[in-house]
Amino acid sequence: MILNTLTSISFLFYLVSSIGLIKSIQNSRISKFSMFCAWLAALTHTGFIAVDIINKQGLDFSLFSIANFIALIIVFFLLLAALSKPVAKLGILLFPSAALFLLLHTLFPSDAPAMTGLSIEMLAHILTSISAFSLLAIAAVQALLLTLQNYYLKNHITGKFLQSLVSLQAMEALLFQMISVGVGFLSISLLTGFVFIDDLFAQHLVHKTILSLLAWVIFSCLLLGKKYYGWRGKTAITWTLYGFLSLVLAYFGSKLVLELILDRV
């Protein structure tokens, strides 16, 4: 009962915040009320996950559960970044997504046993992995917004939406800042995985390891290309999206096949 209540409250606040951000496009100003609702949504969302962990006496790593947890971390990263950077409008896409994953977790609870007794090292690996994915997910959304901004400018399309965004140069600077921090977390995640997981190339982990390494290579090459060759624009967007796609397949590929297609946990 309490989980359903928390879901409803959080979903409502996410919805109100998203509507407020959409309306802010008209006047190019972010409503403080919209961001306040977003914080309330995130805190209520946190309460949902805390109650769920207590009820299951451990961490649930099923598909919708981990997607819900990652969605919450993404929201918190965005809210914290929005305190000092002009990234709040990314919430137009990210807040409804968080609400959707919360709803899916509530509607389709997993029967998988929760993981208990995790070591500090393993928790560090899991948390840095989730942090890396969350930051690079925000970067991917930023890249999609850059694509739209580029299209508008090249086709001489003007409007409230374009005027509400910061300059193209500022958008690209924010993109590379998020990628840099995300790659840092991904590097720590891979390092702790190699150090603390006995066989990172075991059959059930090999695809995750290879795809995560591929994502690290893609993002690292992008950062080096930006530093030494001035990569930007379409090149930066393309590499960002390919890198994030590799991470999505690494984190969720096997879970999607096993849990939703083969109906196995």
DRENPA-3360 file (N, C-alpha, C; in nm, 2 decimals, always signed):
BEGIN
1 = MILNTLTS = +0.08/-0.12/+0.00/+0.00/+0.00/+0.00/+0.09/+0.13/+0.00 ~ +0.19/+0.13/+0.09/+0.27/+0.25/+0.10/+0.35/+0.27/-0.03 ~ +0.39/+0.16/-0.10/+0.47/+0.17/-0.23/+0.38/+0.24/-0.33 ~ +0.25/+0.19/-0.34/+0.16/+0.25/-0.44/+0.14/+0.40/-0.41 ~ +0.13/+0.43/-0.28/+0.11/+0.58/-0.25/+0.23/+0.66/-0.29 ~ +0.35/+0.61/-0.26/+0.47/+0.68/-0.29/+0.48/+0.70/-0.45 ~ +0.44/+0.59/-0.52/+0.45/+0.59/-0.66/+0.36/+0.70/-0.72 ~ +0.23/+0.71/-0.66/+0.14/+0.81/-0.71/+0.18/+0.95/-0.68;
9 = ISFLFYLV = +0.24/+0.97/-0.56/+0.28/+1.11/-0.53/+0.40/+1.15/-0.61 ~ +0.50/+1.06/-0.63/+0.62/+1.09/-0.71/+0.58/+1.11/-0.85 ~ +0.49/+1.03/-0.91/+0.45/+1.04/-1.05/+0.38/+1.17/-1.07 ~ +0.30/+1.22/-0.97/+0.23/+1.34/-0.98/+0.32/+1.46/-0.99 ~ +0.42/+1.46/-0.90/+0.52/+1.57/-0.89/+0.61/+1.57/-1.02 ~ +0.65/+1.45/-1.07/+0.72/+1.45/-1.20/+0.64/+1.51/-1.31 ~ +0.51/+1.48/-1.31/+0.42/+1.53/-1.41/+0.41/+1.68/-1.41 ~ +0.38/+1.73/-1.29/+0.37/+1.88/-1.27/+0.50/+1.95/-1.31;
17 = SSIGLIKS = +0.61/+1.89/-1.27/+0.74/+1.96/-1.30/+0.76/+1.96/-1.45 ~ +0.73/+1.85/-1.52/+0.75/+1.84/-1.66/+0.66/+1.94/-1.74 ~ +0.54/+1.95/-1.69/+0.45/+2.05/-1.76/+0.50/+2.19/-1.73 ~ +0.55/+2.22/-1.61/+0.60/+2.35/-1.59/+0.73/+2.38/-1.67 ~ +0.81/+2.28/-1.70/+0.93/+2.31/-1.78/+0.89/+2.33/-1.93 ~ +0.79/+2.26/-1.97/+0.74/+2.28/-2.11/+0.68/+2.42/-2.12 ~ +0.61/+2.46/-2.02/+0.56/+2.60/-2.03/+0.67/+2.71/-2.02 ~ +0.78/+2.67/-1.96/+0.89/+2.77/-1.94/+0.95/+2.80/-2.08;
25 = IQNSRISK = +0.93/+2.72/-2.18/+0.98/+2.74/-2.31/+0.92/+2.87/-2.37 ~ +0.80/+2.91/-2.33/+0.73/+3.03/-2.38/+0.80/+3.15/-2.33 ~ +0.85/+3.15/-2.20/+0.91/+3.28/-2.15/+1.06/+3.27/-2.12 ~ +1.12/+3.15/-2.16/+1.27/+3.13/-2.15/+1.32/+3.13/-2.01 ~ +1.23/+3.12/-1.91/+1.27/+3.12/-1.77/+1.22/+2.99/-1.70 ~ +1.31/+2.93/-1.62/+1.27/+2.81/-1.55/+1.20/+2.85/-1.42 ~ +1.08/+2.79/-1.41/+1.00/+2.82/-1.29/+1.06/+2.75/-1.17 ~ +1.08/+2.82/-1.06/+1.13/+2.77/-0.94/+1.03/+2.66/-0.88;
33 = FSMFCAWL = +0.90/+2.68/-0.91/+0.80/+2.59/-0.86/+0.82/+2.45/-0.93 ~ +0.85/+2.46/-1.06/+0.88/+2.33/-1.14/+0.99/+2.25/-1.08 ~ +1.10/+2.32/-1.05/+1.22/+2.25/-1.00/+1.19/+2.21/-0.85 ~ +1.11/+2.28/-0.78/+1.07/+2.24/-0.64/+0.99/+2.11/-0.65 ~ +0.90/+2.10/-0.74/+0.82/+1.98/-0.76/+0.91/+1.86/-0.80 ~ +1.01/+1.89/-0.89/+1.11/+1.79/-0.93/+1.19/+1.73/-0.81 ~ +1.23/+1.82/-0.72/+1.30/+1.78/-0.60/+1.20/+1.69/-0.51 ~ +1.08/+1.73/-0.50/+0.98/+1.65/-0.42/+0.96/+1.52/-0.48;
41 = AALTHTGF = +0.95/+1.52/-0.62/+0.94/+1.39/-0.69/+1.05/+1.30/-0.66 ~ +1.17/+1.35/-0.67/+1.29/+1.27/-0.65/+1.30/+1.22/-0.51 ~ +1.27/+1.30/-0.41/+1.27/+1.26/-0.27/+1.17/+1.15/-0.24 ~ +1.05/+1.17/-0.30/+0.94/+1.06/-0.28/+0.99/+0.94/-0.35 ~ +1.05/+0.95/-0.47/+1.10/+0.84/-0.54/+1.21/+0.76/-0.46 ~ +1.29/+0.84/-0.39/+1.39/+0.78/-0.30/+1.32/+0.70/-0.19 ~ +1.22/+0.76/-0.14/+1.14/+0.69/-0.03/+1.09/+0.55/-0.08 ~ +1.04/+0.55/-0.21/+0.99/+0.43/-0.27/+1.10/+0.32/-0.27;
49 = IAVDIINK = +1.21/+0.36/-0.32/+1.32/+0.26/-0.33/+1.37/+0.22/-0.19 ~ +1.38/+0.31/-0.10/+1.42/+0.27/+0.04/+1.32/+0.17/+0.10 ~ +1.19/+0.19/+0.09/+1.09/+0.10/+0.14/+1.10/-0.03/+0.07 ~ +1.12/-0.03/-0.06/+1.13/-0.15/-0.14/+1.25/-0.24/-0.10 ~ +1.37/-0.17/-0.07/+1.49/-0.24/-0.02/+1.46/-0.30/+0.11 ~ +1.39/-0.23/+0.20/+1.37/-0.28/+0.34/+1.27/-0.40/+0.33 ~ +1.17/-0.39/+0.24/+1.08/-0.50/+0.23/+1.14/-0.63/+0.18 ~ +1.23/-0.61/+0.08/+1.30/-0.72/+0.02/+1.43/-0.76/+0.10;
57 = QGLDFSLF = +1.47/-0.68/+0.19/+1.59/-0.70/+0.27/+1.71/-0.72/+0.19 ~ +1.72/-0.64/+0.08/+1.84/-0.64/+0.00/+1.81/-0.57/-0.13 ~ +1.91/-0.57/-0.22/+1.90/-0.50/-0.35/+1.84/-0.59/-0.45 ~ +1.74/-0.54/-0.53/+1.68/-0.61/-0.64/+1.74/-0.57/-0.77 ~ +1.80/-0.66/-0.84/+1.87/-0.63/-0.97/+1.79/-0.68/-1.09 ~ +1.66/-0.69/-1.08/+1.58/-0.72/-1.19/+1.57/-0.60/-1.29 ~ +1.53/-0.62/-1.41/+1.53/-0.52/-1.51/+1.46/-0.39/-1.47 ~ +1.34/-0.39/-1.43/+1.26/-0.27/-1.40/+1.31/-0.21/-1.27;
65 = SIANFIAL = +1.36/-0.29/-1.18/+1.41/-0.24/-1.05/+1.54/-0.16/-1.07 ~ +1.63/-0.21/-1.15/+1.76/-0.14/-1.17/+1.74/-0.02/-1.26 ~ +1.65/-0.03/-1.36/+1.62/+0.08/-1.44/+1.55/+0.20/-1.36 ~ +1.47/+0.16/-1.27/+1.41/+0.26/-1.18/+1.51/+0.33/-1.09 ~ +1.60/+0.25/-1.04/+1.71/+0.31/-0.95/+1.80/+0.40/-1.03 ~ +1.84/+0.36/-1.16/+1.92/+0.44/-1.24/+1.85/+0.57/-1.28 ~ +1.72/+0.56/-1.31/+1.64/+0.68/-1.34/+1.64/+0.78/-1.23 ~ +1.63/+0.73/-1.10/+1.64/+0.82/-0.99/+1.78/+0.89/-0.98;
73 = IIVFFLLL = +1.88/+0.82/-1.00/+2.02/+0.87/-0.99/+2.03/+0.98/-1.10 ~ +1.98/+0.95/-1.22/+1.99/+1.05/-1.33/+1.92/+1.18/-1.29 ~ +1.80/+1.16/-1.23/+1.72/+1.28/-1.19/+1.80/+1.36/-1.09 ~ +1.86/+1.30/-0.99/+1.94/+1.37/-0.89/+2.06/+1.44/-0.95 ~ +2.13/+1.37/-1.04/+2.25/+1.44/-1.11/+2.20/+1.56/-1.18 ~ +2.09/+1.55/-1.25/+2.04/+1.66/-1.33/+2.00/+1.78/-1.23 ~ +1.93/+1.75/-1.12/+1.89/+1.85/-1.03/+2.01/+1.92/-0.97 ~ +2.11/+1.85/-0.93/+2.23/+1.91/-0.88/+2.30/+1.99/-0.98;
81 = AALSKPVA = +2.31/+1.94/-1.10/+2.38/+2.02/-1.21/+2.30/+2.15/-1.24 ~ +2.17/+2.14/-1.23/+2.08/+2.25/-1.26/+2.10/+2.37/-1.16 ~ +2.16/+2.34/-1.05/+2.18/+2.45/-0.95/+2.28/+2.55/-1.00 ~ +2.37/+2.50/-1.09/+2.48/+2.59/-1.14/+2.49/+2.60/-1.29 ~ +2.42/+2.51/-1.36/+2.44/+2.50/-1.51/+2.30/+2.50/-1.57 ~ +2.29/+2.55/-1.69/+2.16/+2.56/-1.76/+2.12/+2.43/-1.83 ~ +2.09/+2.33/-1.74/+2.05/+2.20/-1.79/+1.91/+2.16/-1.75 ~ +1.84/+2.25/-1.69/+1.71/+2.21/-1.63/+1.61/+2.16/-1.74;
89 = KLGILLFP = +1.62/+2.22/-1.86/+1.52/+2.18/-1.96/+1.54/+2.03/-2.01 ~ +1.65/+1.97/-1.97/+1.66/+1.83/-2.00/+1.56/+1.75/-1.92 ~ +1.51/+1.81/-1.82/+1.41/+1.74/-1.74/+1.28/+1.72/-1.82 ~ +1.26/+1.79/-1.93/+1.14/+1.77/-2.01/+1.13/+1.62/-2.06 ~ +1.25/+1.57/-2.09/+1.26/+1.43/-2.13/+1.29/+1.33/-2.01 ~ +1.37/+1.38/-1.92/+1.42/+1.29/-1.81/+1.32/+1.27/-1.70 ~ +1.24/+1.37/-1.66/+1.15/+1.35/-1.56/+1.03/+1.26/-1.59 ~ +0.97/+1.27/-1.71/+0.87/+1.17/-1.75/+0.93/+1.03/-1.76;
97 = SAALFLLL = +1.05/+1.02/-1.81/+1.12/+0.89/-1.81/+1.13/+0.82/-1.68 ~ +1.17/+0.91/-1.58/+1.18/+0.86/-1.44/+1.05/+0.81/-1.39 ~ +0.94/+0.89/-1.42/+0.81/+0.85/-1.37/+0.76/+0.72/-1.44 ~ +0.80/+0.70/-1.56/+0.76/+0.58/-1.64/+0.83/+0.46/-1.57 ~ +0.96/+0.47/-1.55/+1.03/+0.35/-1.49/+0.98/+0.32/-1.35 ~ +0.95/+0.43/-1.27/+0.89/+0.40/-1.14/+0.76/+0.33/-1.15 ~ +0.68/+0.37/-1.25/+0.55/+0.31/-1.27/+0.56/+0.16/-1.31 ~ +0.66/+0.14/-1.40/+0.68/+0.00/-1.45/+0.73/-0.09/-1.34;
105 = HTLFPSDA = +0.81/-0.04/-1.25/+0.86/-0.12/-1.14/+0.75/-0.15/-1.04 ~ +0.65/-0.06/-1.03/+0.54/-0.08/-0.94/+0.44/-0.18/-1.00 ~ +0.42/-0.17/-1.13/+0.32/-0.25/-1.19/+0.37/-0.39/-1.22 ~ +0.50/-0.41/-1.24/+0.56/-0.54/-1.27/+0.67/-0.57/-1.17 ~ +0.63/-0.60/-1.05/+0.73/-0.64/-0.95/+0.80/-0.77/-0.98 ~ +0.93/-0.78/-0.94/+1.00/-0.90/-0.97/+1.00/-1.00/-0.86 ~ +1.00/-1.13/-0.90/+1.00/-1.24/-0.80/+1.15/-1.28/-0.77 ~ +1.24/-1.21/-0.83/+1.38/-1.25/-0.81/+1.43/-1.22/-0.67;
113 = PAMTGLSI = +1.51/-1.31/-0.61/+1.56/-1.29/-0.48/+1.65/-1.17/-0.47 ~ +1.64/-1.09/-0.37/+1.73/-0.97/-0.35/+1.87/-1.01/-0.32 ~ +1.96/-0.93/-0.36/+2.10/-0.96/-0.33/+2.14/-0.90/-0.19 ~ +2.19/-0.99/-0.11/+2.23/-0.94/+0.03/+2.38/-0.97/+0.05 ~ +2.43/-0.91/+0.16/+2.57/-0.94/+0.20/+2.68/-0.89/+0.10 ~ +2.65/-0.79/+0.02/+2.75/-0.74/-0.07/+2.86/-0.67/+0.00 ~ +2.98/-0.69/-0.05/+3.10/-0.63/+0.01/+3.11/-0.48/-0.02 ~ +3.19/-0.41/+0.05/+3.21/-0.27/+0.02/+3.27/-0.25/-0.12;
121 = EMLAHILT = +3.36/-0.34/-0.16/+3.42/-0.33/-0.29/+3.32/-0.35/-0.40 ~ +3.23/-0.45/-0.38/+3.12/-0.47/-0.48/+3.02/-0.36/-0.49 ~ +2.99/-0.30/-0.37/+2.90/-0.19/-0.37/+2.96/-0.07/-0.44 ~ +3.09/-0.05/-0.42/+3.17/+0.06/-0.49/+3.16/+0.04/-0.64 ~ +3.18/-0.09/-0.69/+3.17/-0.12/-0.83/+3.03/-0.09/-0.88 ~ +2.93/-0.13/-0.81/+2.79/-0.11/-0.86/+2.75/+0.04/-0.86 ~ +2.79/+0.11/-0.76/+2.75/+0.25/-0.75/+2.82/+0.34/-0.85 ~ +2.95/+0.30/-0.88/+3.03/+0.38/-0.98/+2.97/+0.34/-1.12;
129 = SISAFSLL = +2.93/+0.22/-1.14/+2.87/+0.18/-1.27/+2.74/+0.26/-1.29 ~ +2.66/+0.26/-1.19/+2.53/+0.33/-1.20/+2.55/+0.48/-1.22 ~ +2.65/+0.54/-1.15/+2.68/+0.68/-1.17/+2.73/+0.71/-1.31 ~ +2.82/+0.62/-1.36/+2.87/+0.64/-1.50/+2.75/+0.64/-1.60 ~ +2.67/+0.54/-1.59/+2.56/+0.53/-1.68/+2.47/+0.65/-1.67 ~ +2.44/+0.70/-1.55/+2.35/+0.81/-1.53/+2.40/+0.94/-1.59 ~ +2.53/+0.97/-1.57/+2.59/+1.09/-1.63/+2.60/+1.08/-1.78 ~ +2.63/+0.96/-1.83/+2.64/+0.95/-1.98/+2.50/+0.95/-2.04;
137 = AIAAVQAL = +2.40/+0.90/-1.97/+2.26/+0.91/-2.02/+2.22/+1.06/-2.03 ~ +2.26/+1.14/-1.93/+2.23/+1.29/-1.94/+2.30/+1.35/-2.06 ~ +2.43/+1.30/-2.08/+2.51/+1.35/-2.20/+2.44/+1.31/-2.33 ~ +2.38/+1.19/-2.33/+2.31/+1.14/-2.46/+2.19/+1.23/-2.48 ~ +2.11/+1.26/-2.38/+2.00/+1.35/-2.40/+2.04/+1.49/-2.44 ~ +2.16/+1.53/-2.39/+2.21/+1.66/-2.43/+2.25/+1.66/-2.58 ~ +2.31/+1.54/-2.62/+2.34/+1.53/-2.76/+2.22/+1.53/-2.85 ~ +2.11/+1.47/-2.81/+1.99/+1.48/-2.89/+1.94/+1.62/-2.90;
145 = LLTLQNYY = +1.95/+1.69/-2.79/+1.91/+1.83/-2.79/+1.99/+1.92/-2.88 ~ +2.12/+1.89/-2.88/+2.22/+1.95/-2.97/+2.18/+1.93/-3.12 ~ +2.14/+1.80/-3.14/+2.10/+1.77/-3.28/+1.99/+1.85/-3.32 ~ +1.89/+1.87/-3.24/+1.77/+1.95/-3.27/+1.81/+2.10/-3.29 ~ +1.90/+2.15/-3.20/+1.95/+2.28/-3.21/+2.02/+2.31/-3.34 ~ +2.11/+2.22/-3.37/+2.18/+2.23/-3.50/+2.09/+2.23/-3.62 ~ +1.99/+2.15/-3.62/+1.89/+2.14/-3.73/+1.81/+2.28/-3.74 ~ +1.77/+2.33/-3.63/+1.70/+2.46/-3.63/+1.79/+2.57/-3.69;
153 = LKNHITGK = +1.92/+2.57/-3.64/+2.00/+2.68/-3.69/+2.04/+2.67/-3.84 ~ +2.06/+2.54/-3.88/+2.10/+2.52/-4.02/+1.98/+2.55/-4.12 ~ +1.86/+2.53/-4.07/+1.74/+2.55/-4.15/+1.68/+2.69/-4.12 ~ +1.75/+2.77/-4.04/+1.70/+2.91/-4.01/+1.56/+2.91/-3.95 ~ +1.54/+2.81/-3.86/+1.41/+2.80/-3.80/+1.42/+2.87/-3.66 ~ +1.34/+2.96/-3.64/+1.34/+3.04/-3.51/+1.21/+3.00/-3.44 ~ +1.22/+3.03/-3.31/+1.10/+3.00/-3.23/+1.13/+3.00/-3.08 ~ +1.03/+2.99/-3.00/+1.05/+3.00/-2.85/+1.15/+2.89/-2.80;
161 = FLQSLVSL = +1.13/+2.77/-2.86/+1.22/+2.66/-2.81/+1.37/+2.69/-2.83 ~ +1.40/+2.74/-2.95/+1.54/+2.77/-2.98/+1.59/+2.88/-2.89 ~ +1.51/+2.98/-2.87/+1.55/+3.10/-2.79/+1.56/+3.06/-2.65 ~ +1.49/+2.96/-2.60/+1.50/+2.92/-2.46/+1.63/+2.84/-2.43 ~ +1.70/+2.80/-2.53/+1.82/+2.72/-2.51/+1.94/+2.82/-2.50 ~ +2.05/+2.77/-2.43/+2.17/+2.85/-2.42/+2.24/+2.83/-2.56 ~ +2.35/+2.91/-2.58/+2.42/+2.90/-2.71/+2.47/+2.77/-2.74 ~ +2.49/+2.74/-2.87/+2.55/+2.61/-2.92/+2.68/+2.58/-2.85;
169 = QAMEALLF = +2.77/+2.68/-2.84/+2.90/+2.66/-2.77/+2.88/+2.62/-2.63 ~ +2.79/+2.68/-2.56/+2.77/+2.65/-2.42/+2.71/+2.51/-2.41 ~ +2.62/+2.47/-2.50/+2.56/+2.33/-2.50/+2.67/+2.23/-2.52 ~ +2.76/+2.26/-2.61/+2.87/+2.16/-2.64/+2.97/+2.15/-2.52 ~ +2.99/+2.26/-2.46/+3.08/+2.26/-2.34/+3.02/+2.18/-2.23 ~ +2.89/+2.19/-2.21/+2.82/+2.11/-2.11/+2.83/+1.96/-2.14 ~ +2.81/+1.93/-2.27/+2.82/+1.79/-2.32/+2.95/+1.73/-2.28 ~ +3.06/+1.80/-2.31/+3.19/+1.74/-2.29/+3.22/+1.74/-2.14;
177 = QMISVGVG = +3.17/+1.83/-2.06/+3.19/+1.82/-1.91/+3.12/+1.70/-1.86 ~ +3.00/+1.67/-1.90/+2.93/+1.55/-1.85/+3.00/+1.42/-1.89 ~ +3.04/+1.42/-2.02/+3.11/+1.30/-2.07/+3.24/+1.28/-1.99 ~ +3.31/+1.39/-1.96/+3.44/+1.37/-1.89/+3.42/+1.31/-1.75 ~ +3.32/+1.36/-1.68/+3.29/+1.31/-1.54/+3.24/+1.16/-1.56 ~ +3.15/+1.14/-1.65/+3.10/+1.01/-1.68/+3.21/+0.91/-1.71 ~ +3.30/+0.94/-1.79/+3.41/+0.85/-1.82/+3.50/+0.83/-1.70 ~ +3.51/+0.93/-1.61/+3.58/+0.91/-1.49/+3.52/+0.80/-1.40;
185 = FLSISLLT = +3.39/+0.81/-1.39/+3.32/+0.70/-1.31/+3.32/+0.57/-1.38 ~ +3.31/+0.57/-1.51/+3.32/+0.44/-1.59/+3.46/+0.38/-1.57 ~ +3.56/+0.46/-1.57/+3.70/+0.41/-1.55/+3.71/+0.34/-1.41 ~ +3.66/+0.41/-1.31/+3.66/+0.35/-1.18/+3.58/+0.22/-1.17 ~ +3.47/+0.22/-1.24/+3.38/+0.10/-1.24/+3.45/-0.02/-1.30 ~ +3.52/+0.01/-1.42/+3.59/-0.10/-1.49/+3.71/-0.15/-1.40 ~ +3.78/-0.05/-1.34/+3.90/-0.09/-1.26/+3.86/-0.17/-1.14 ~ +3.75/-0.13/-1.07/+3.70/-0.21/-0.95/+3.65/-0.34/-1.00;
193 = GFVFIDDL = +3.59/-0.35/-1.12/+3.55/-0.48/-1.17/+3.66/-0.57/-1.19 ~ +3.77/-0.53/-1.25/+3.88/-0.61/-1.28/+3.95/-0.66/-1.15 ~ +3.95/-0.57/-1.05/+4.02/-0.60/-0.93/+3.94/-0.69/-0.84 ~ +3.81/-0.66/-0.82/+3.73/-0.73/-0.72/+3.64/-0.84/-0.77 ~ +3.62/-0.85/-0.90/+3.54/-0.96/-0.95/+3.63/-1.07/-1.00 ~ +3.61/-1.19/-0.95/+3.70/-1.30/-0.98/+3.72/-1.32/-1.13 ~ +3.61/-1.33/-1.21/+3.63/-1.36/-1.35/+3.53/-1.27/-1.43 ~ +3.59/-1.15/-1.47/+3.50/-1.05/-1.53/+3.47/-1.10/-1.67;
201 = FAQHLVHK = +3.54/-1.20/-1.73/+3.51/-1.25/-1.86/+3.44/-1.38/-1.86 ~ +3.37/-1.41/-1.74/+3.29/-1.53/-1.73/+3.18/-1.52/-1.83 ~ +3.12/-1.63/-1.87/+3.02/-1.64/-1.97/+2.90/-1.54/-1.95 ~ +2.86/-1.52/-1.82/+2.74/-1.44/-1.80/+2.78/-1.29/-1.79 ~ +2.91/-1.26/-1.79/+2.96/-1.12/-1.78/+3.04/-1.07/-1.90 ~ +3.07/-1.17/-1.99/+3.17/-1.13/-2.10/+3.11/-1.02/-2.19 ~ +2.98/-1.03/-2.22/+2.92/-0.92/-2.31/+2.92/-0.79/-2.24 ~ +2.89/-0.79/-2.10/+2.89/-0.66/-2.03/+3.02/-0.60/-2.03;
209 = TILSLLAW = +3.12/-0.68/-2.00/+3.26/-0.63/-2.00/+3.31/-0.58/-2.13 ~ +3.28/-0.65/-2.24/+3.33/-0.61/-2.37/+3.26/-0.48/-2.41 ~ +3.13/-0.47/-2.39/+3.05/-0.36/-2.43/+3.08/-0.24/-2.35 ~ +3.11/-0.26/-2.22/+3.15/-0.15/-2.13/+3.28/-0.09/-2.17 ~ +3.38/-0.18/-2.20/+3.51/-0.14/-2.25/+3.50/-0.07/-2.38 ~ +3.41/-0.12/-2.47/+3.39/-0.05/-2.60/+3.34/+0.09/-2.58 ~ +3.24/+0.11/-2.48/+3.19/+0.24/-2.45/+3.30/+0.33/-2.40 ~ +3.38/+0.28/-2.31/+3.49/+0.35/-2.25/+3.59/+0.40/-2.36;
217 = VIFSCLLL = +3.62/+0.31/-2.46/+3.71/+0.35/-2.57/+3.64/+0.46/-2.66 ~ +3.51/+0.44/-2.69/+3.44/+0.54/-2.77/+3.44/+0.68/-2.70 ~ +3.40/+0.69/-2.58/+3.40/+0.81/-2.51/+3.54/+0.87/-2.49 ~ +3.64/+0.79/-2.46/+3.77/+0.84/-2.44/+3.83/+0.89/-2.57 ~ +3.80/+0.82/-2.68/+3.85/+0.87/-2.81/+3.78/+1.01/-2.84 ~ +3.66/+1.02/-2.81/+3.59/+1.15/-2.83/+3.65/+1.26/-2.75 ~ +3.69/+1.23/-2.63/+3.75/+1.34/-2.55/+3.89/+1.37/-2.60 ~ +3.96/+1.27/-2.65/+4.09/+1.30/-2.71/+4.08/+1.37/-2.84;
225 = GKKYYGWR = +3.98/+1.33/-2.92/+3.95/+1.40/-3.04/+3.92/+1.55/-3.02 ~ +3.84/+1.57/-2.92/+3.80/+1.71/-2.89/+3.93/+1.79/-2.84 ~ +4.01/+1.73/-2.77/+4.13/+1.80/-2.72/+4.23/+1.83/-2.83 ~ +4.26/+1.73/-2.91/+4.37/+1.74/-3.01/+4.33/+1.78/-3.15 ~ +4.20/+1.75/-3.18/+4.16/+1.77/-3.32/+4.04/+1.86/-3.33 ~ +3.99/+1.91/-3.21/+3.88/+2.00/-3.21/+3.75/+1.94/-3.25 ~ +3.73/+1.81/-3.23/+3.60/+1.75/-3.27/+3.48/+1.82/-3.20 ~ +3.38/+1.84/-3.27/+3.26/+1.90/-3.21/+3.14/+1.88/-3.31;
233 = GKTAITWT = +3.03/+1.94/-3.28/+2.92/+1.93/-3.37/+2.87/+1.79/-3.39 ~ +2.84/+1.75/-3.52/+2.79/+1.62/-3.56/+2.88/+1.51/-3.51 ~ +3.01/+1.53/-3.52/+3.10/+1.42/-3.48/+3.09/+1.39/-3.33 ~ +3.08/+1.49/-3.25/+3.07/+1.47/-3.11/+2.93/+1.41/-3.07 ~ +2.83/+1.45/-3.14/+2.69/+1.39/-3.12/+2.69/+1.24/-3.15 ~ +2.75/+1.21/-3.27/+2.74/+1.07/-3.32/+2.82/+0.98/-3.22 ~ +2.94/+1.02/-3.19/+3.02/+0.94/-3.09/+2.96/+0.92/-2.96 ~ +2.89/+1.03/-2.91/+2.82/+1.02/-2.78/+2.71/+0.92/-2.79;
241 = LYGFLSLV = +2.63/+0.93/-2.89/+2.52/+0.83/-2.90/+2.56/+0.69/-2.92 ~ +2.67/+0.67/-3.00/+2.72/+0.53/-3.02/+2.77/+0.48/-2.88 ~ +2.84/+0.56/-2.81/+2.90/+0.52/-2.68/+2.79/+0.49/-2.58 ~ +2.68/+0.57/-2.58/+2.58/+0.54/-2.49/+2.50/+0.42/-2.53 ~ +2.48/+0.39/-2.66/+2.41/+0.27/-2.71/+2.49/+0.15/-2.66 ~ +2.62/+0.15/-2.66/+2.70/+0.04/-2.62/+2.68/+0.02/-2.47 ~ +2.67/+0.12/-2.39/+2.64/+0.11/-2.25/+2.51/+0.05/-2.22 ~ +2.41/+0.10/-2.30/+2.27/+0.04/-2.28/+2.27/-0.11/-2.30;
249 = LAYFGSKL = +2.34/-0.15/-2.41/+2.34/-0.29/-2.44/+2.42/-0.37/-2.33 ~ +2.52/-0.30/-2.28/+2.60/-0.37/-2.17/+2.52/-0.39/-2.04 ~ +2.45/-0.28/-2.01/+2.38/-0.28/-1.88/+2.24/-0.36/-1.89 ~ +2.17/-0.35/-2.00/+2.04/-0.40/-2.01/+2.01/-0.50/-2.11 ~ +2.11/-0.53/-2.20/+2.09/-0.62/-2.31/+2.04/-0.76/-2.27 ~ +2.12/-0.82/-2.18/+2.09/-0.96/-2.13/+1.97/-0.96/-2.05 ~ +1.95/-0.86/-1.96/+1.83/-0.85/-1.88/+1.70/-0.85/-1.96 ~ +1.71/-0.77/-2.07/+1.59/-0.75/-2.16/+1.56/-0.89/-2.22;
257 = VLELILDR = +1.66/-0.96/-2.27/+1.63/-1.09/-2.34/+1.59/-1.19/-2.23 ~ +1.65/-1.20/-2.12/+1.62/-1.30/-2.02/+1.48/-1.28/-1.96 ~ +1.46/-1.16/-1.91/+1.34/-1.13/-1.83/+1.21/-1.11/-1.91 ~ +1.23/-1.04/-2.03/+1.11/-1.00/-2.10/+1.08/-1.09/-2.22 ~ +1.18/-1.15/-2.28/+1.17/-1.23/-2.40/+1.16/-1.38/-2.36 ~ +1.26/-1.43/-2.28/+1.27/-1.57/-2.24/+1.19/-1.59/-2.11 ~ +1.15/-1.49/-2.04/+1.07/-1.50/-1.91/+1.15/-1.58/-1.81 ~ +1.28/-1.54/-1.80/+1.37/-1.60/-1.70/+1.43/-1.49/-1.62;
265 = V = +1.47/-1.52/-1.49/+1.53/-1.42/-1.40/+1.68/-1.46/-1.39;
% end
